[in-house]
Amino acid sequence: MTKKQNKNIVAIITMMFLFAMISFVTNLAAPIGVIWSSKFEGSNTLGMLGNMMNFAAYLVMGIPAGKLLSRIGYKKTALVAIAVGFVGVFVQYLSGVVDPSSIFLSLPANFIVYLLGAFIAGFSVCMLNTVVNPMLNLLGGGGKKGNQLIQLGGTFNSLAGTLTPMLVGALIGTVTKDTAISNVNPVLYIAMGVFVGAFIILSFIPIKDPEQSKSGKKVVYERSPWAFRHFVLGAIAIFVYVGIEVGIPGTLNFYLSNTTEMGAWVDAPANAATIGGFVAGTYWFLMLVGRFIGSLIGGKVSSKAMLTTVSAIGMLLIIGAIIAPKTTTTLMPVFTGSSFAMTMVPLSALLLVLCGLCTSIMWGSIFNLAVEGLGKYTEAASGIFMMMVVGGGVLPLVQNWVADNSTYMLSYIVPLIGLAYLLYYALIGSKNVNTDIVVTDEE
């Protein structure tokens, strides 16, 4: 094995670890939000504000993160992101110190401090995402190998996403009205320790920017990623994809938990809400499985073929879910956090859960296709991608508006249309028709 290959392995392992950190920080928001919900008389809206602030940071930081990556490089951007993440978690820790009786903007001051911390932590996650995706793609040399590394990184991301809520739940225990934000300090200590450790380790790891000019001259950007048609359509695809990924299990949870209103499934049991949560959770577990499979076949199957296949299968699954009668039920294995249990659910629910296997490999495939041939514009493109993650907040909102005005199953027309667009992108829109644009400063 050559010295260059050894360096690449070190860099790849580092990016995998950062991929896991992204999920670790993101998934802290929801379980901690349960505590805030109990403080506001069970308000789920206020309890999820921290998660929203974390998510909204992508819209604000997406493009600046790409510009920062272009200016200071991959390693320094990652170090800045880790430092910002530490600050974000530390501010959340301070929310447990602030007097909860003080009021600001009609809300407890400590809650406002927590939201600020969640927003800052979101900046960190956005910057880390901006680094790891193009870095893995470039370390793999683009094409099939680049897609394979992104899929493998996604597996680590899903693994951390699966384990983090379990860790938080074990440390917090049962949440009551007397549970304070300071009760989650052990979790925050772990998070801050992870950031400190990551910063120290990354500081000593040599990582060279893959697109660094060999001549040492400053890179000149005559155009922008927006000049490439396949990138523009790819950015839209990312917006659509994240909306599909979030909207399918989110609306499914509401559907299975609903026993009285329009669209509720027939003969729903008394514990329908519990079943809904476990079924939706199984969707995310299947995403982990799908990403692992994608990492195994990504080096042999092209991104175009993978995206085409899963988009088409996803469309068939959703069409089946829409037309399946509510009276048709089936047994399915539901992941309950520690084991699987056979549970009776509507056939439509099983079909929608299987979509998790399809959405699992879409991010890497879309990213790989959209940045192919961008060269020195890859870093800026990655920042734009991060901004488009906001689709995960927009499309589910549209889908649930449709559900409110029709039925839950009919609302799945929204992700169905989205999958149709992804199929178009895979077959036609991903072709680079702007090969005349110079993408390197090399002679």
C-alpha positions as CSV (number, residue, x, y, z in Angstrom):
1,M,0.0,0.0,0.0
2,T,1.5,3.4,-1.0
3,K,2.0,6.4,1.3
4,K,-0.7,8.3,-0.6
5,Q,-3.2,5.4,-0.1
6,N,-2.4,5.4,3.6
7,K,-3.1,9.1,3.8
8,N,-6.4,8.6,2.0
9,I,-7.5,5.9,4.4
10,V,-6.8,8.2,7.4
11,A,-8.7,11.0,5.7
12,I,-11.6,8.6,4.9
13,I,-11.9,7.3,8.4
14,T,-11.9,10.9,9.7
15,M,-14.7,11.8,7.4
16,M,-16.7,8.8,8.5
17,F,-16.3,9.9,12.1
18,L,-17.5,13.4,11.2
19,F,-20.5,11.9,9.4
20,A,-21.4,10.2,12.7
21,M,-20.9,13.4,14.7
22,I,-23.4,15.1,12.4
23,S,-26.1,12.7,13.3
24,F,-25.1,12.7,17.0
25,V,-25.6,16.5,17.3
26,T,-28.8,16.6,15.2
27,N,-30.5,13.8,17.2
28,L,-29.8,15.5,20.5
29,A,-32.6,18.0,19.8
30,A,-35.6,15.8,19.8
31,P,-35.2,13.9,23.1
32,I,-34.1,17.1,24.9
33,G,-37.2,18.7,23.4
34,V,-39.4,16.2,25.4
35,I,-38.2,18.0,28.6
36,W,-39.3,21.4,27.2
37,S,-42.6,20.0,26.1
38,S,-43.3,18.9,29.6
39,K,-42.5,22.4,30.8
40,F,-45.1,23.9,28.4
41,E,-48.0,21.6,29.4
42,G,-47.2,19.1,26.7
43,S,-46.9,21.5,23.8
44,N,-45.2,19.5,21.0
45,T,-44.8,22.7,19.0
46,L,-42.6,24.4,21.6
47,G,-40.9,21.1,22.4
48,M,-39.8,20.8,18.7
49,L,-38.6,24.4,18.4
50,G,-35.1,23.3,19.2
51,N,-35.2,20.8,16.4
52,M,-36.5,23.5,14.1
53,M,-33.8,25.9,15.0
54,N,-31.2,23.3,14.3
55,F,-32.8,22.6,11.0
56,A,-33.2,26.3,10.0
57,A,-29.5,26.9,10.4
58,Y,-29.0,25.1,7.1
59,L,-30.9,27.8,5.2
60,V,-28.8,30.5,6.8
61,M,-25.4,28.8,6.8
62,G,-25.5,26.7,3.6
63,I,-23.9,29.1,1.1
64,P,-21.5,30.8,3.6
65,A,-20.3,27.3,4.5
66,G,-19.5,26.6,0.9
67,K,-17.6,29.8,0.6
68,L,-15.7,29.1,3.7
69,L,-14.7,25.7,2.3
70,S,-13.5,27.3,-0.9
71,R,-11.5,29.9,1.1
72,I,-9.8,27.9,3.9
73,G,-10.1,24.3,2.7
74,Y,-11.5,21.1,4.1
75,K,-9.5,20.5,7.2
76,K,-9.8,24.1,8.6
77,T,-13.5,24.2,7.8
78,A,-14.0,21.0,9.7
79,L,-12.0,22.4,12.7
80,V,-14.1,25.6,12.7
81,A,-17.3,23.5,12.5
82,I,-16.2,21.4,15.5
83,A,-15.4,24.5,17.5
84,V,-18.8,26.0,16.7
85,G,-20.4,22.8,17.6
86,F,-18.8,22.9,21.0
87,V,-20.0,26.5,21.5
88,G,-23.6,25.4,20.5
89,V,-23.7,22.6,23.0
90,F,-22.1,24.7,25.7
91,V,-24.8,27.4,25.2
92,Q,-27.4,24.7,25.6
93,Y,-25.7,23.7,28.8
94,L,-26.0,27.3,30.0
95,S,-29.7,27.2,29.5
96,G,-29.8,24.9,32.6
97,V,-28.0,27.6,34.6
98,V,-30.2,30.6,33.6
99,D,-33.0,31.5,36.0
100,P,-36.2,29.9,34.5
101,S,-38.4,32.5,36.2
102,S,-37.0,35.3,34.1
103,I,-39.1,36.0,31.0
104,F,-37.9,37.2,27.5
105,L,-40.2,37.5,24.5
106,S,-43.0,36.0,26.6
107,L,-41.0,32.8,27.1
108,P,-38.7,31.7,29.9
109,A,-35.2,33.1,29.4
110,N,-33.5,29.7,29.8
111,F,-35.6,28.4,26.9
112,I,-34.5,31.2,24.7
113,V,-30.9,30.4,25.6
114,Y,-31.5,26.8,24.7
115,L,-32.9,27.7,21.3
116,L,-29.9,29.9,20.6
117,G,-27.6,27.0,21.4
118,A,-29.6,24.7,19.1
119,F,-29.3,27.2,16.3
120,I,-25.5,27.6,16.8
121,A,-25.1,23.8,16.9
122,G,-27.0,23.7,13.6
123,F,-24.3,25.9,12.0
124,S,-21.8,23.3,13.0
125,V,-23.8,20.4,11.5
126,C,-24.3,22.4,8.3
127,M,-20.5,23.1,8.0
128,L,-19.6,19.5,8.7
129,N,-22.0,18.3,6.0
130,T,-20.4,20.7,3.6
131,V,-17.1,19.2,4.3
132,V,-17.7,15.4,4.4
133,N,-19.8,14.9,1.3
134,P,-17.5,16.5,-1.3
135,M,-14.4,15.2,0.6
136,L,-15.6,11.6,0.4
137,N,-16.7,11.9,-3.2
138,L,-13.3,13.4,-4.2
139,L,-11.2,10.9,-2.1
140,G,-13.0,8.1,-3.9
141,G,-12.2,9.8,-7.2
142,G,-15.8,10.6,-8.1
143,G,-18.0,8.2,-10.0
144,K,-18.9,4.8,-8.5
145,K,-16.2,4.8,-5.8
146,G,-17.1,8.3,-4.7
147,N,-20.7,7.3,-4.4
148,Q,-19.7,4.2,-2.5
149,L,-17.8,6.2,0.2
150,I,-20.7,8.6,0.6
151,Q,-23.1,5.7,1.1
152,L,-20.7,4.2,3.7
153,G,-20.6,7.5,5.5
154,G,-24.4,7.6,5.5
155,T,-24.3,4.2,7.2
156,F,-22.3,5.7,10.1
157,N,-24.6,8.6,10.1
158,S,-27.6,6.4,10.5
159,L,-25.9,4.3,13.1
160,A,-25.3,7.3,15.3
161,G,-28.8,8.5,14.6
162,T,-30.2,5.2,15.9
163,L,-28.0,5.0,19.0
164,T,-28.1,8.7,20.1
165,P,-31.8,8.7,21.2
166,M,-31.3,5.4,23.1
167,L,-28.2,6.9,24.9
168,V,-30.1,10.1,25.7
169,G,-33.1,8.2,26.9
170,A,-31.0,5.9,29.2
171,L,-29.3,8.9,30.8
172,I,-32.4,11.1,31.2
173,G,-34.8,8.4,32.4
174,T,-38.5,9.2,32.9
175,V,-39.4,12.7,32.1
176,T,-41.9,14.5,34.4
177,K,-42.8,18.2,35.0
178,D,-40.0,18.3,37.6
179,T,-37.4,17.2,35.1
180,A,-35.0,20.2,34.5
181,I,-32.8,20.8,31.5
182,S,-29.9,20.4,33.9
183,N,-30.8,16.7,34.2
184,V,-29.4,16.2,30.7
185,N,-26.0,17.6,31.6
186,P,-24.4,14.2,31.3
187,V,-25.5,14.1,27.7
188,L,-24.2,17.6,27.0
189,Y,-20.9,16.7,28.8
190,I,-20.6,13.7,26.4
191,A,-21.3,15.9,23.4
192,M,-18.8,18.6,24.4
193,G,-16.2,15.9,25.1
194,V,-16.8,14.4,21.6
195,F,-16.2,17.8,20.1
196,V,-13.0,18.4,22.1
197,G,-11.7,15.0,21.2
198,A,-12.5,15.4,17.5
199,F,-10.8,18.8,17.4
200,I,-7.6,17.5,18.9
201,I,-7.5,14.3,16.8
202,L,-8.3,16.2,13.5
203,S,-5.6,18.8,14.3
204,F,-2.9,16.1,13.9
205,I,-4.3,14.4,10.9
206,P,-2.8,15.6,7.5
207,I,-5.6,16.1,5.1
208,K,-4.8,17.7,1.7
209,D,-7.6,19.4,-0.3
210,P,-8.3,17.2,-3.3
211,E,-8.8,20.1,-5.6
212,Q,-5.7,22.1,-4.4
213,S,-3.9,23.6,-7.3
214,K,-0.6,21.9,-8.0
215,S,1.0,25.2,-9.1
216,G,0.3,26.8,-5.8
217,K,-1.6,29.7,-7.5
218,K,-4.8,31.1,-6.1
219,V,-7.8,29.4,-7.7
220,V,-9.8,31.7,-9.9
221,Y,-13.6,31.2,-10.1
222,E,-14.8,32.5,-13.5
223,R,-18.3,31.0,-13.1
224,S,-20.4,29.4,-10.4
225,P,-22.1,26.0,-9.8
226,W,-25.3,27.6,-11.1
227,A,-23.8,27.7,-14.6
228,F,-24.1,23.9,-14.7
229,R,-27.6,22.6,-15.6
230,H,-27.1,19.2,-14.1
231,F,-26.1,20.9,-10.8
232,V,-29.2,23.2,-10.8
233,L,-31.5,20.3,-11.3
234,G,-29.5,18.3,-8.7
235,A,-30.0,21.1,-6.1
236,I,-33.7,20.9,-6.7
237,A,-33.4,17.1,-6.4
238,I,-31.8,17.4,-3.0
239,F,-34.6,19.8,-1.9
240,V,-37.2,17.3,-3.1
241,Y,-35.4,14.3,-1.7
242,V,-35.1,15.6,1.9
243,G,-38.7,16.5,1.8
244,I,-39.6,13.0,0.7
245,E,-37.4,11.4,3.3
246,V,-38.9,13.3,6.2
247,G,-42.5,13.5,4.9
248,I,-43.0,9.7,4.4
249,P,-42.4,8.6,8.0
250,G,-43.7,11.8,9.6
251,T,-47.1,11.7,8.0
252,L,-47.2,7.9,8.5
253,N,-46.8,8.4,12.3
254,F,-49.7,10.8,12.3
255,Y,-51.8,8.4,10.2
256,L,-51.3,5.4,12.5
257,S,-51.8,7.5,15.6
258,N,-55.1,8.9,14.4
259,T,-58.1,6.8,15.5
260,T,-61.0,9.2,15.0
261,E,-60.5,11.8,12.3
262,M,-60.7,11.5,8.5
263,G,-58.0,9.2,7.1
264,A,-57.6,7.1,10.2
265,W,-57.1,3.4,9.6
266,V,-59.9,1.1,10.4
267,D,-60.0,-0.9,13.6
268,A,-57.1,1.1,15.0
269,P,-56.1,-0.4,18.5
270,A,-56.0,1.6,21.7
271,N,-52.2,1.9,21.5
272,A,-52.2,3.2,18.0
273,A,-50.0,6.1,18.9
274,T,-47.3,3.8,20.3
275,I,-47.5,1.6,17.2
276,G,-47.2,4.7,15.0
277,G,-44.0,5.7,16.6
278,F,-42.4,2.3,16.4
279,V,-43.5,1.8,12.8
280,A,-42.1,5.2,11.8
281,G,-38.9,4.3,13.7
282,T,-38.6,1.1,11.7
283,Y,-38.5,3.3,8.5
284,W,-35.3,5.0,9.8
285,F,-33.8,1.6,10.7
286,L,-34.4,0.4,7.2
287,M,-32.6,3.5,6.0
288,L,-29.5,2.3,8.0
289,V,-29.8,-1.1,6.3
290,G,-30.2,0.4,2.9
291,R,-27.2,2.7,3.3
292,F,-25.1,-0.3,4.4
293,I,-26.2,-2.2,1.3
294,G,-25.5,0.9,-0.8
295,S,-22.0,1.1,0.5
296,L,-21.4,-2.5,-0.6
297,I,-22.7,-2.2,-4.1
298,G,-21.8,1.5,-4.7
299,G,-18.4,0.6,-6.2
300,K,-20.0,-1.6,-8.8
301,V,-23.3,0.1,-9.7
302,S,-23.5,3.7,-11.0
303,S,-25.3,6.4,-9.2
304,K,-27.6,6.9,-12.2
305,A,-28.6,3.2,-12.1
306,M,-29.1,3.3,-8.3
307,L,-31.2,6.5,-8.3
308,T,-33.3,5.3,-11.3
309,T,-34.1,2.0,-9.6
310,V,-35.0,3.2,-6.1
311,S,-37.0,6.2,-7.5
312,A,-39.1,3.8,-9.7
313,I,-39.6,1.3,-6.8
314,G,-40.5,4.0,-4.4
315,M,-43.2,5.3,-6.8
316,L,-44.7,1.8,-7.0
317,L,-44.7,1.4,-3.3
318,I,-46.4,4.7,-2.7
319,I,-49.0,4.1,-5.4
320,G,-49.7,0.7,-3.8
321,A,-50.1,2.5,-0.4
322,I,-52.5,5.1,-1.8
323,I,-54.8,2.5,-3.4
324,A,-54.7,-0.2,-0.7
325,P,-58.0,-0.4,1.3
326,K,-57.8,0.7,4.9
327,T,-59.4,-2.6,5.8
328,T,-56.4,-4.6,4.5
329,T,-54.0,-5.2,7.3
330,T,-50.9,-7.3,7.6
331,L,-48.3,-8.4,10.1
332,M,-44.9,-6.7,9.9
333,P,-41.7,-6.8,12.1
334,V,-41.5,-3.6,14.0
335,F,-38.2,-2.4,15.5
336,T,-38.9,-1.4,19.1
337,G,-35.4,-0.2,20.0
338,S,-34.0,-3.4,21.3
339,S,-35.8,-6.1,19.2
340,F,-38.4,-6.8,16.6
341,A,-42.0,-7.7,17.3
342,M,-44.7,-8.8,14.8
343,T,-47.4,-6.1,14.7
344,M,-50.6,-5.8,12.8
345,V,-50.6,-2.7,10.6
346,P,-52.4,-1.5,7.5
347,L,-50.8,-2.8,4.3
348,S,-50.2,0.8,3.2
349,A,-48.0,1.3,6.3
350,L,-45.8,-1.7,5.4
351,L,-45.4,-0.4,1.8
352,L,-44.5,3.1,3.1
353,V,-41.9,1.7,5.6
354,L,-40.2,-0.2,2.8
355,C,-39.7,3.2,1.1
356,G,-36.9,3.6,3.7
357,L,-34.8,1.2,1.7
358,C,-35.3,3.4,-1.3
359,T,-34.6,6.8,0.2
360,S,-31.6,5.5,2.1
361,I,-29.2,5.8,-0.9
362,M,-30.7,8.8,-2.6
363,W,-28.6,11.5,-1.0
364,G,-25.3,10.0,-2.0
365,S,-26.5,9.2,-5.5
366,I,-27.9,12.7,-6.1
367,F,-24.8,14.4,-4.7
368,N,-22.5,12.3,-6.8
369,L,-24.4,13.0,-10.0
370,A,-24.8,16.7,-9.3
371,V,-21.1,17.5,-8.6
372,E,-19.7,15.2,-11.3
373,G,-17.5,17.4,-13.6
374,L,-17.7,20.5,-11.4
375,G,-14.0,20.4,-10.4
376,K,-13.0,23.6,-8.5
377,Y,-16.7,24.5,-8.1
378,T,-17.4,21.5,-6.0
379,E,-16.9,23.2,-2.7
380,A,-19.4,26.0,-3.5
381,A,-21.8,23.5,-4.8
382,S,-21.7,21.6,-1.5
383,G,-22.7,24.8,0.4
384,I,-25.7,25.3,-1.9
385,F,-26.7,21.7,-1.3
386,M,-26.8,22.3,2.5
387,M,-29.1,25.3,1.9
388,M,-31.5,23.1,0.0
389,V,-31.9,20.7,2.9
390,V,-34.6,23.1,4.0
391,G,-36.8,21.1,1.7
392,G,-37.2,18.7,4.7
393,G,-39.3,21.4,6.4
394,V,-41.2,22.7,3.3
395,L,-42.5,19.5,1.6
396,P,-43.8,17.7,4.7
397,L,-45.7,20.9,5.5
398,V,-47.3,20.9,2.1
399,Q,-48.0,17.1,2.5
400,N,-49.7,17.6,5.8
401,W,-51.8,20.5,4.4
402,V,-53.0,18.1,1.7
403,A,-53.8,15.6,4.5
404,D,-55.8,18.2,6.5
405,N,-57.9,18.9,3.4
406,S,-58.3,15.3,2.1
407,T,-56.9,12.1,3.6
408,Y,-53.6,10.9,4.9
409,M,-53.0,8.5,2.1
410,L,-54.0,11.0,-0.6
411,S,-51.4,13.3,0.8
412,Y,-48.7,10.9,-0.4
413,I,-49.3,12.3,-3.9
414,V,-46.7,15.0,-2.8
415,P,-43.8,12.5,-2.3
416,L,-45.0,10.6,-5.3
417,I,-44.6,13.7,-7.5
418,G,-41.2,14.2,-5.9
419,L,-40.1,10.7,-6.7
420,A,-41.2,11.2,-10.3
421,Y,-38.9,14.3,-10.5
422,L,-36.0,12.2,-9.0
423,L,-36.6,9.6,-11.7
424,Y,-36.5,12.3,-14.4
425,Y,-33.2,13.7,-12.9
426,A,-31.6,10.2,-12.8
427,L,-32.5,9.5,-16.5
428,I,-32.2,12.9,-18.1
429,G,-31.5,15.8,-15.8
430,S,-28.2,14.5,-14.4
431,K,-26.3,14.7,-17.7
432,N,-23.6,17.3,-17.8
433,V,-24.4,19.5,-20.9
434,N,-21.9,22.2,-19.9
435,T,-18.7,20.3,-20.5
436,D,-17.3,23.4,-22.3
437,I,-16.9,25.2,-18.9
438,V,-13.3,25.1,-17.6
439,V,-13.3,23.5,-14.1
440,T,-9.6,23.6,-13.3
441,D,-6.8,26.1,-13.1
442,E,-4.2,23.5,-14.3
443,E,-2.6,23.9,-17.7
